[in-house]
Amino acid sequence: MKLLIFTGIVLMTFANINAQNYLIGFAGSGASTKVDSVKIENLSQCNSLTMSGSDVLNLTSETNIQESDIQNFKGLKVFPNPSLGKFSVEFELKSENMVLFRLYDLSGEKVLLQSQFLQKGNYSIFIDGVQRGIYLLKIETDHLLFSEKLISLAENENTPSLTINESPNVNSEIKTEIPEKIISIIGLLFKSGDTLKLTGKSGNYRTVLMLFPKQSQTVTFNFLDCTDADSNHYATLQIGSQIWMAENLKTTKYRDGSISLM
């Protein structure tokens, strides 16, 4: 019976890991490098949201990573989360045991595996070099299992590493790199093959992009000044190498300054 329960938990965990989850960040170029806001429209599912351009979009399927129902380590803490690829994890072992540390990406691929025999006491581990994305951290012994979702906003190609503080009952402070401002992770329902329409805004500039996400990435809006003689500002849309207006012309004047009678 215990074997069947454990097998069921493992299958559910991997089913959750294989769910579609992409992190999308935003940047600006051209007339402005700042993105004030982004409107995201999922044209395939008819849902949308508007978010700050400095936040991160999490495209997620209906089945997200869930924490295991098995008993957790007492007092386990993960911070900061999200982070720029560096995480501190603190936990308590109530008895000496072999502890297994595993880190998976959202495709279910194991990106880190490490084990060590530890005595009873409080421990801290430091995970570094985690690339941008969403990960599942699992810490387990022969009778305890803990799983936690880690969100990295780092822009690197490093290989994750894990360092264990081998001195139990020592509350050592681990300095971690924290983003200068609090970054929110905004979720939007998404399934593989969906088409997204993104409208980025920076001041009076607006740019429209079509996106067919297949991985975590940073979307760059190329902001251009598109203003008529009446000071109406228009969104632009890039198709291949051509730039098009994304809205109908509203001006009441011709190029020579004469007034249109229409």
Secondary structure, 3 states (H helix, E strand, C coil): CHHHHHHHHHHHHHHHHCCCEEEEEEEEEECCCCCCEEEEEECCCCEEEEEECCCEEEEECCCCCCCCCCCCCCCCEEECCCECCCEEEEEEECCCEEEEEEEEECCCCEEEEEEEEECCEEEEEEEECCCCEEEEEEEECCCCEEEEEEEECCCCCCCCEEEECCCCCCCCCCCCCCCCCCCCEEEEECCCCCCEEEEEEECCEEEEEEECCCCCEEEEEEECCCECCCCCECEEEEECCEEEECCCCCCCECCCCCECCC
